Amino acid sequence: MTSPLAPAKALAFLNKFCAAEAAGGIVLMVAAALALVVANSPLADSYFASLHWDVGGLSLSHWINDGLMALFFLLVGLEIKRELAVGQLASWGDRALPGLAALGGMLVPALLYALVNRHDPQTLAGWAIPAATDIAFALGVLSLLGSRVPVSLKVFLSALAILDDLGAVLIIALFYTSDLSISMLLAAAGLVAVLFVLNRLKVTALLPYLLVGALLWFCLLRSGIHATLAGVILALFIPLGDTEVDAASPLLRLESALHPWVAFLIVPLFGFANAGVSLAGISPANLLDPVPLGVALGLFLGKQVGISLLVLLAIRSGLARLPEGASWLQLYGVALLCGIGFTMSLFIGALAFPAAPFLVDEVKIGVLLGSLLSALAGVAVLLFAARR
């Protein structure tokens, strides 16, 4: 007989899990693993066919990658704005160490990928794929280590990943646009002007911003600029207010409302739709193809080298200080974890090779391999550092 307390205990456990810092990363890991299993099972044909279902003129995959992910980018934009205004990046001193680390963690992986793919103009287009860090995955893994890692390193990783996301957004806007429609760009510019007016008039109701943001998404979808950037643009105009006295800050309200949907539905759904790759016919030799090799090397080797070098330079030159209570070895372990590039790397990979499904599959293999190696090595180094 089932105890009447069982549902209450299950609900309490669910609430506790969802509130945990690592929860979003764990759900994303499960979704990615499930996608790999399904893509290599008898359900594979149904899985891949479902991604091409037509829904309102767009494929299901298109709705996930261009539609739902716009909400992910909206949340990213809100987090960036809040952190720059009143959070961990509020002063130039706070921005120095994570800023330089993010810069090194984007430049070196991109250079490594470009070096491996320098002889092929088509595959060279994916140079930005290993430049991104997956904040949910990386923080999820770091949080699983609990008190073995000082809080200052979690703050450092959060700030670094947020600036890394900002860099990825700029890369997408500057380098992954095509076939621009002037009329739709003008319409989008008009909608941005409306958002500016709403902000200047100090409108605190969220509905007007969201309605204009939906129209902006449609215009960007038709303009040739990637539609998900509408989320970032909208976030810039959502009023933050005086968070010390204004508990009803529109930005904080929207961020709080979006977070569970993005963490537990949108990003896992994106992971499930994009991580599935059939391993049939793939041999170890395929891992040495330019795309998976460039991506894996960029994430695993490029991230740790780029971040460590710039952090060393910043601290030795006096521009920044070592995070409080952290050792150099622990900082290196976090640099390794930054090689987990899942969500944004897969997203950029789909943009880089829109007409080459085989290359997109190779991107997935490289991202999964590089991210797995980075996670395992990062955890090993951080556990070793904790024992010392």
C-alpha positions in Angstrom: 0.0 0.0 0.0 1.4 3.4 -1.0 2.0 5.7 1.9 -0.1 9.0 1.7 3.1 10.8 2.4 4.9 9.5 -0.7 3.5 12.1 -3.2 4.4 14.9 -0.7 8.0 13.5 -0.3 8.3 13.1 -4.1 7.2 16.7 -4.6 9.6 18.0 -1.9 12.4 16.1 -3.5 11.5 17.6 -6.9 11.4 21.1 -5.5 14.7 20.6 -3.8 16.3 19.2 -7.0 15.0 22.1 -9.2 16.4 24.6 -6.7 19.8 23.0 -6.8 22.5 24.9 -8.7 23.5 21.8 -10.6 19.9 20.8 -11.6 19.9 22.5 -15.1 23.2 21.0 -16.1 22.1 17.5 -14.9 18.9 17.7 -17.0 20.8 18.8 -20.0 23.3 15.9 -19.6 20.4 13.4 -19.4 18.8 15.0 -22.5 22.0 14.8 -24.5 22.7 11.2 -23.5 19.1 10.2 -24.3 19.5 11.8 -27.8 22.6 9.7 -28.5 20.8 6.5 -27.3 17.7 7.2 -29.4 19.8 8.2 -32.5 21.5 4.8 -32.4 18.4 2.7 -31.6 15.6 1.3 -33.7 13.8 4.6 -33.0 16.5 6.5 -35.0 14.4 7.0 -38.2 11.4 8.3 -36.3 13.7 10.6 -34.2 15.4 12.2 -37.3 12.1 12.4 -39.3 10.3 14.1 -36.4 12.8 17.0 -36.5 11.7 17.8 -40.1 7.9 17.8 -39.3 6.3 21.0 -40.8 4.7 23.2 -38.2 3.3 26.5 -39.4 5.7 26.7 -42.3 8.8 25.9 -40.3 10.3 22.5 -39.4 10.1 21.3 -35.8 13.9 21.7 -35.6 13.6 25.2 -36.9 11.1 26.2 -34.2 13.4 24.8 -31.5 16.6 26.4 -32.8 15.2 29.7 -34.0 12.0 30.0 -31.9 12.5 28.6 -28.4 16.2 29.4 -28.4 15.2 33.1 -28.7 13.9 32.8 -25.2 17.3 31.3 -24.1 19.0 34.3 -25.6 16.6 36.6 -23.9 17.5 35.1 -20.6 21.2 35.3 -21.5 20.7 39.0 -22.3 18.9 39.7 -19.1 21.7 38.0 -17.1 24.4 39.9 -18.9 22.6 43.3 -18.3 22.0 42.5 -14.6 25.5 41.4 -14.0 27.0 44.4 -15.8 24.7 46.8 -13.8 24.6 45.5 -10.3 26.2 42.0 -10.2 29.6 40.3 -10.5 30.6 42.5 -13.4 29.5 45.9 -12.1 32.9 47.5 -11.9 35.9 47.4 -14.3 37.9 45.7 -11.5 35.4 42.9 -11.3 35.4 42.5 -15.1 39.2 42.3 -15.6 39.9 38.7 -14.7 36.9 37.0 -16.2 37.0 39.4 -19.2 40.6 38.5 -20.1 39.9 34.8 -19.4 36.9 34.9 -21.7 38.9 36.6 -24.4 41.7 34.0 -24.2 39.2 31.2 -24.0 37.6 32.4 -27.3 40.7 33.4 -29.3 42.9 30.3 -28.8 40.2 27.7 -29.5 39.2 29.6 -32.7 42.9 29.7 -33.8 43.4 26.0 -33.2 40.3 25.1 -35.2 41.4 27.5 -38.0 44.9 25.9 -38.0 43.5 22.4 -38.4 41.0 23.5 -41.1 43.1 26.1 -42.9 43.2 24.1 -46.2 39.4 23.9 -46.6 37.3 27.1 -46.9 34.1 25.2 -46.3 35.1 23.7 -42.9 37.0 26.9 -42.0 33.6 28.6 -41.6 33.2 26.7 -38.3 36.1 28.5 -36.6 33.8 29.9 -33.9 32.3 26.5 -32.8 34.9 25.8 -30.0 34.9 29.4 -28.8 31.8 29.0 -26.6 31.4 27.7 -23.0 28.2 26.1 -21.9 27.4 27.8 -18.6 24.7 25.3 -17.5 26.9 22.3 -18.1 30.1 23.8 -16.6 28.4 25.2 -13.5 26.5 22.0 -13.1 29.7 19.9 -13.1 31.4 22.5 -10.8 28.4 22.5 -8.4 28.5 18.7 -8.1 31.9 19.1 -6.3 30.2 21.1 -3.6 32.4 22.6 -0.9 35.5 21.1 -2.4 35.6 24.2 -4.6 35.6 27.8 -3.1 32.6 30.0 -3.8 34.9 32.6 -5.4 35.7 30.1 -8.3 32.0 29.6 -8.9 31.6 33.4 -9.1 34.6 33.5 -11.5 33.2 30.8 -13.8 29.7 32.4 -13.8 31.2 35.8 -14.8 33.5 34.3 -17.4 30.7 32.3 -19.0 28.4 35.3 -19.1 31.1 37.3 -21.0 31.8 34.3 -23.1 28.0 34.3 -24.1 28.2 38.0 -24.9 31.2 37.2 -27.2 29.3 34.4 -28.9 26.3 36.6 -29.5 28.5 39.2 -31.2 30.1 36.5 -33.3 26.7 35.2 -34.5 25.5 38.8 -35.3 28.7 39.7 -37.2 29.7 36.5 -39.0 26.7 34.2 -39.4 24.2 36.3 -41.3 23.3 36.0 -45.0 20.8 37.2 -47.7 19.9 40.4 -45.9 16.4 41.9 -46.5 16.6 45.6 -46.3 12.9 46.1 -45.8 12.8 43.6 -42.9 15.9 45.2 -41.3 14.2 48.6 -41.5 11.1 47.2 -39.9 13.3 45.7 -37.2 15.0 49.0 -36.6 11.6 50.7 -36.2 10.6 48.1 -33.5 13.9 48.7 -31.7 13.0 52.4 -31.7 9.7 51.5 -30.1 11.5 49.5 -27.4 13.8 52.5 -26.8 10.7 54.7 -26.3 9.1 52.3 -23.9 12.3 52.2 -21.9 12.7 56.0 -21.8 9.0 56.4 -20.7 9.9 54.0 -17.9 7.1 51.6 -18.8 7.3 48.7 -16.2 4.6 46.4 -17.6 6.3 43.5 -19.4 3.5 42.8 -22.0 4.3 45.8 -24.3 8.0 44.8 -24.4 7.1 41.1 -25.1 4.7 42.0 -27.9 7.2 44.2 -29.6 9.9 41.6 -29.0 7.7 38.9 -30.8 7.3 41.2 -33.8 11.1 41.9 -33.7 11.7 38.1 -33.8 9.6 37.7 -36.9 11.3 40.6 -38.7 14.8 39.3 -37.9 13.7 35.8 -39.0 12.8 37.2 -42.4 15.8 39.6 -42.5 18.7 37.2 -42.8 20.0 38.0 -39.3 19.6 35.1 -36.9 16.2 35.5 -35.2 17.5 34.5 -31.8 19.3 37.8 -31.6 15.9 39.4 -31.0 16.0 37.9 -27.5 19.3 39.7 -26.7 18.1 43.0 -28.2 14.8 42.8 -26.3 16.7 42.2 -23.0 18.7 45.4 -23.4 15.5 47.5 -23.2 13.8 45.7 -20.3 14.1 48.1 -17.3 16.2 47.0 -14.4 15.0 49.7 -12.0 16.6 50.3 -8.6 17.0 46.7 -7.4 17.8 47.8 -3.9 14.4 49.4 -3.4 12.3 48.0 -6.2 11.4 44.4 -5.6 9.1 44.5 -8.7 12.0 45.2 -11.1 10.7 44.2 -14.6 14.1 42.6 -15.5 14.2 40.5 -12.4 10.6 39.5 -12.7 11.1 38.3 -16.3 14.4 36.6 -15.5 12.8 34.7 -12.6 9.9 33.7 -14.7 12.0 32.5 -17.7 14.7 30.6 -15.8 12.9 27.4 -14.9 11.4 27.2 -18.5 14.8 27.7 -20.1 16.8 25.5 -17.7 14.3 22.6 -17.6 12.6 22.6 -20.9 14.1 24.8 -23.7 17.8 24.0 -23.3 17.2 20.2 -22.6 14.8 20.1 -25.6 17.5 21.9 -27.7 20.1 19.3 -26.5 17.8 16.4 -27.3 17.1 17.8 -30.8 20.7 18.6 -31.6 22.9 16.1 -29.8 21.6 13.0 -31.6 24.1 11.7 -34.1 24.2 8.2 -35.6 27.5 6.5 -34.9 26.9 3.8 -37.5 29.8 3.8 -39.9 31.9 6.1 -37.8 35.4 4.8 -37.0 38.1 6.1 -34.7 39.8 7.4 -37.8 36.9 9.8 -38.4 37.8 11.6 -35.2 40.9 12.8 -37.0 38.8 14.5 -39.7 39.4 18.3 -39.7 36.1 19.3 -38.2 35.8 17.0 -35.2 39.5 17.2 -34.6 39.5 21.0 -34.7 36.4 21.3 -32.5 37.7 18.8 -29.9 41.2 20.3 -29.8 39.7 23.8 -29.6 37.5 22.9 -26.6 39.8 20.6 -24.7 43.2 22.2 -25.4 42.4 25.7 -26.7 40.1 26.6 -23.8 42.5 25.6 -21.0 45.6 27.2 -22.7 43.8 30.5 -23.7 42.2 31.0 -20.3 45.2 30.0 -18.2 47.6 32.2 -20.2 45.4 35.3 -20.0 44.7 34.7 -16.3 48.4 34.3 -15.6 49.1 37.5 -17.5 46.3 39.5 -15.7 47.4 38.4 -12.2 51.2 38.7 -12.8 50.7 42.2 -14.3 48.6 43.4 -11.3 45.4 43.9 -13.4 43.6 41.3 -11.3 43.9 39.1 -8.3 43.6 35.3 -7.8 40.0 34.6 -6.6 39.8 34.5 -2.8 40.6 31.2 -1.3 41.5 29.6 -4.6 44.8 28.0 -5.7 46.4 28.1 -9.1 45.6 24.4 -9.5 42.0 25.0 -8.8 41.9 27.9 -11.3 43.4 25.6 -13.9 40.7 23.0 -13.1 38.0 25.6 -13.8 39.8 26.5 -17.1 39.4 22.9 -18.1 35.7 22.9 -17.3 35.3 25.9 -19.6 36.0 23.4 -22.5 32.4 22.1 -22.0 30.9 23.9 -25.0 27.7 22.0 -25.6 24.7 24.3 -26.2 26.3 27.3 -27.9 28.9 25.2 -29.8 26.1 23.0 -31.3 24.1 26.2 -32.1 27.0 27.8 -33.9 27.8 24.5 -35.7 24.3 24.5 -37.2 24.7 28.1 -38.4 28.2 27.4 -39.9 27.1 24.4 -42.0 23.4 24.9 -42.8 23.6 22.9 -46.1 26.0 20.2 -44.9 24.3 17.7 -42.5 27.4 15.5 -42.5 29.6 18.3 -41.3 26.9 19.1 -38.6 27.2 15.5 -37.4 31.0 15.9 -37.3 30.5 19.0 -35.2 28.4 17.1 -32.8 31.1 14.4 -32.5 33.8 17.0 -31.9 31.7 18.9 -29.3 30.7 15.7 -27.4 34.3 14.5 -27.3 35.9 17.8 -26.4 33.2 18.5 -23.8 33.6 15.0 -22.2 37.4 15.2 -22.0 37.2 18.7 -20.5 34.6 17.7 -17.9 36.5 14.6 -16.8 39.9 16.4 -16.7 38.5 19.4 -14.9 36.8 17.2 -12.2 40.0 15.2 -11.8 42.2 18.3 -11.3 39.7 19.9 -8.9 39.4 16.7 -6.8 43.2 16.4 -6.7 43.5 20.1 -5.7 40.9 19.6 -2.9 42.9 16.6 -1.5 46.0 18.7 -1.4 
